[in-house]
Amino acid sequence: MNAPSQTLANKKSFKDWQYAFTSHIRDPENVEIPKGMEARRIKIYSDLFYNNIEGFISDGFPVLRSLYNEDNWHILIRDYFKVHKNHTPYFLELTQEFLEYLKNERESNDDDFPFMLELAHYEWVELALSIDETEMDMSVIAKDGDLIKGHPVISPLAWPLSYNFEVHKISEDYIPEQANTQATHLIVYRDHEDEVRFMEINAVTARLLFLLDEDNTLTGHAALQQIAEELQHPDTNAVIDGGLTTLNELHERGIILGTAK
């Protein structure tokens, strides 16, 4: 039977070895191979870890990936691999971890795209919605309820978003250098066939969705009337009529599920 001091010493020694091993895996160019490890063997581990993570991030952010050449992309992923401490063992959640790295840990670089964080967030939303398991209790919703007299219920799988850049248009052929003068408003949502789609909306529709989400007793009419007052529009009825058209379109797309019973 091992003495307690010997057991503690063994645990500390193993912990030190683990730290040296993971430190080298994260940054093989700058951290030495742990003593006693064969270089060929540890390179297999290093490549395996890196390639798995790089592959999942590339799949999760395909547009962002397409904007980088091979060298610059791997510089970015290697920095993430070195700097960020993952808080989940699940590969599907690596995209959120990468987003956290871009938001809070990445040191700004003159070569970074000014829209990098917003584009990454938009692509993360698409993936997050595709695997979201949220279910709505349709027994409390009148699917064909009156969207003007009742309270329109927004699907939990419809996320209104606002960006400084037109993230939904960015591609290898469209790389904006500066933000627009006005915000870009989008709804990213999962439709009736469980397909993730997006809809570009204007500031008025974004405000309408905000009001309906903020107050679950607000009728469609009351929300549109408030918007007309905020806009100081001379014809409230015109705003309400136009708003009803918008509500009907949102309902057809599955963004609005119906009205609260």
C-alpha positions in Angstrom: 0.0 0.0 0.0 1.4 3.4 -1.0 2.1 6.0 1.6 -0.2 9.1 1.4 2.8 11.3 0.6 3.9 9.1 -2.3 0.3 9.0 -3.6 0.1 12.8 -3.6 3.4 13.1 -5.3 2.3 10.7 -8.0 -0.9 12.7 -8.5 1.0 15.9 -8.7 3.6 14.4 -11.1 0.8 13.1 -13.4 -1.1 16.5 -13.3 2.1 18.3 -14.2 2.6 15.8 -17.1 -1.0 16.4 -18.2 -0.5 20.2 -18.2 2.7 19.8 -20.2 1.0 17.5 -22.7 -2.1 19.8 -23.3 0.1 22.9 -23.4 2.1 21.3 -26.2 -1.0 20.1 -28.0 -2.4 23.7 -27.9 0.8 25.4 -29.1 3.2 22.8 -30.6 5.4 25.5 -32.2 6.2 27.2 -29.0 5.8 24.6 -26.2 8.3 21.8 -25.9 7.3 18.1 -26.1 6.9 16.7 -22.6 9.8 14.6 -21.4 9.4 10.9 -22.2 7.0 11.4 -25.1 7.9 10.3 -28.5 7.7 13.2 -31.1 6.0 11.0 -33.7 3.4 9.8 -31.3 2.5 13.2 -29.8 2.3 14.7 -33.3 -0.5 12.2 -34.1 -2.4 13.5 -31.1 -1.7 17.1 -31.9 -2.9 16.7 -35.5 -6.0 14.7 -34.5 -7.1 17.3 -32.0 -6.4 20.3 -34.2 -8.0 18.8 -37.4 -11.2 17.8 -35.6 -11.7 21.2 -34.1 -10.7 23.0 -37.4 -13.1 20.8 -39.3 -16.1 21.6 -37.1 -15.4 25.3 -37.1 -15.0 25.4 -40.9 -18.4 23.5 -41.2 -20.0 25.9 -38.7 -18.8 29.1 -40.3 -18.6 28.3 -44.1 -19.0 31.9 -45.3 -16.3 33.2 -42.9 -14.0 30.3 -43.9 -14.5 31.1 -47.6 -13.1 34.6 -47.1 -9.7 33.4 -45.8 -6.9 31.8 -47.7 -5.5 28.6 -46.3 -2.6 30.1 -44.4 -4.6 32.9 -42.7 -7.4 30.6 -41.8 -5.1 28.2 -40.0 -3.4 31.1 -38.2 -6.8 32.2 -36.9 -7.8 28.6 -35.8 -4.4 28.0 -34.3 -4.8 31.1 -32.2 -8.2 30.0 -31.0 -6.8 26.6 -30.2 -4.0 28.1 -28.2 -5.9 30.9 -26.4 -9.4 29.6 -25.7 -10.3 27.1 -22.9 -13.3 25.1 -24.1 -16.1 24.7 -21.5 -17.9 21.8 -23.3 -16.9 18.4 -24.6 -19.6 18.5 -27.3 -18.4 19.2 -30.8 -21.8 20.8 -31.8 -21.2 23.5 -29.2 -17.7 24.4 -30.5 -19.2 27.1 -32.7 -20.5 28.9 -29.6 -17.0 28.5 -28.0 -15.4 30.0 -31.2 -17.9 32.9 -31.1 -16.9 33.5 -27.4 -13.3 33.6 -28.5 -13.9 36.2 -31.2 -16.0 38.3 -28.9 -13.9 38.2 -25.7 -10.4 36.8 -26.3 -9.1 37.5 -29.8 -6.6 40.4 -30.0 -7.7 42.7 -32.8 -5.6 42.4 -36.0 -5.3 45.0 -38.7 -6.1 42.2 -41.2 -9.4 41.2 -39.5 -12.6 41.8 -41.4 -14.6 44.6 -39.7 -17.7 42.5 -39.9 -16.0 39.3 -38.6 -17.9 39.1 -35.3 -21.2 39.9 -36.8 -20.9 37.4 -39.6 -19.8 34.7 -37.2 -22.8 35.5 -34.9 -25.2 35.3 -37.9 -23.7 31.9 -39.0 -23.8 30.6 -35.4 -27.5 31.6 -35.2 -28.3 29.5 -38.3 -26.7 26.4 -36.7 -28.2 27.1 -33.3 -31.7 27.3 -34.7 -31.2 24.1 -36.8 -30.6 22.0 -33.7 -32.8 23.9 -31.2 -35.1 21.5 -29.5 -37.6 24.1 -28.2 -41.2 23.2 -28.6 -44.2 25.5 -28.4 -47.4 24.4 -26.6 -49.8 25.0 -29.4 -52.8 24.3 -27.1 -52.5 27.9 -25.8 -52.4 29.4 -29.3 -55.2 30.1 -31.8 -53.5 29.3 -35.0 -55.9 31.3 -37.1 -56.7 33.9 -34.5 -57.3 37.6 -35.4 -53.8 39.2 -35.6 -55.3 42.7 -35.0 -57.7 42.0 -32.1 -55.5 39.3 -30.4 -51.9 39.1 -29.3 -49.7 37.7 -32.1 -47.4 35.1 -30.6 -43.8 35.0 -32.0 -42.3 31.6 -32.6 -39.4 30.8 -30.2 -37.6 29.6 -33.3 -37.7 33.0 -34.9 -34.9 35.3 -33.8 -35.1 39.1 -34.7 -31.5 40.4 -35.1 -29.9 43.7 -36.0 -26.4 44.2 -37.4 -24.3 47.0 -38.6 -23.3 45.0 -41.7 -25.4 43.2 -44.3 -24.2 39.9 -43.0 -26.7 37.9 -45.1 -25.1 39.2 -48.3 -21.5 38.8 -47.4 -19.6 36.4 -49.7 -16.3 36.2 -51.7 -17.9 38.6 -54.2 -19.2 41.0 -51.5 -16.8 42.0 -48.8 -17.9 45.4 -47.3 -15.1 47.6 -45.8 -17.4 49.6 -43.6 -20.7 49.4 -41.9 -23.9 50.8 -43.4 -25.3 54.1 -42.1 -28.5 52.3 -41.1 -28.8 49.0 -39.2 -29.6 45.8 -41.1 -32.7 44.0 -39.5 -33.2 40.3 -40.0 -35.4 37.5 -38.7 -33.7 34.1 -38.8 -36.3 31.4 -38.3 -37.1 27.8 -38.7 -40.2 27.3 -40.8 -42.9 24.6 -40.8 -40.6 22.2 -42.7 -37.8 22.7 -40.1 -35.8 24.6 -42.7 -33.7 27.5 -41.4 -34.4 30.7 -43.4 -34.0 34.4 -43.0 -36.1 37.4 -43.8 -34.9 41.0 -44.2 -37.2 43.4 -42.5 -37.3 47.2 -42.0 -36.9 49.1 -38.7 -40.7 49.4 -38.3 -41.3 45.6 -38.5 -38.3 45.1 -36.1 -40.0 47.6 -33.7 -43.3 45.7 -34.0 -41.7 42.4 -33.1 -40.0 44.0 -30.2 -43.2 45.4 -28.8 -45.1 42.1 -29.2 -42.2 40.2 -27.5 -42.0 42.7 -24.6 -45.7 42.7 -23.7 -47.6 39.4 -24.0 -50.9 41.2 -23.6 -50.5 43.7 -26.4 -52.8 43.3 -29.3 -51.7 43.7 -32.9 -53.8 46.9 -33.1 -52.4 48.4 -30.0 -48.8 47.7 -31.1 -49.4 49.2 -34.5 -51.1 52.2 -33.0 -48.2 52.8 -30.7 -45.8 52.6 -33.7 -48.0 55.2 -35.6 -47.7 57.5 -32.6 -43.9 57.1 -32.4 -43.6 57.8 -36.1 -46.0 60.7 -35.8 -47.7 59.3 -38.9 -50.6 61.5 -40.1 -52.7 58.4 -41.0 -52.9 55.8 -38.2 -55.2 53.6 -40.2 -52.6 53.4 -43.0 -50.0 52.2 -40.5 -52.5 49.6 -39.1 -53.4 48.3 -42.6 -49.8 48.0 -43.6 -49.0 46.3 -40.4 -51.7 43.8 -40.9 -50.2 42.8 -44.2 -46.9 42.4 -42.5 -48.4 40.3 -39.7 -50.1 38.0 -42.2 -46.8 37.5 -44.0 -45.0 36.7 -40.8 -47.8 34.3 -39.9 -47.6 32.5 -43.3 -43.8 32.0 -42.8 -44.3 30.6 -39.3 -42.6 33.5 -37.6 -45.9 34.3 -35.9 -47.7 31.1 -34.8 -51.1 32.7 -34.2 -52.7 34.5 -31.3 -52.7 33.9 -27.6 -55.9 32.2 -26.4 
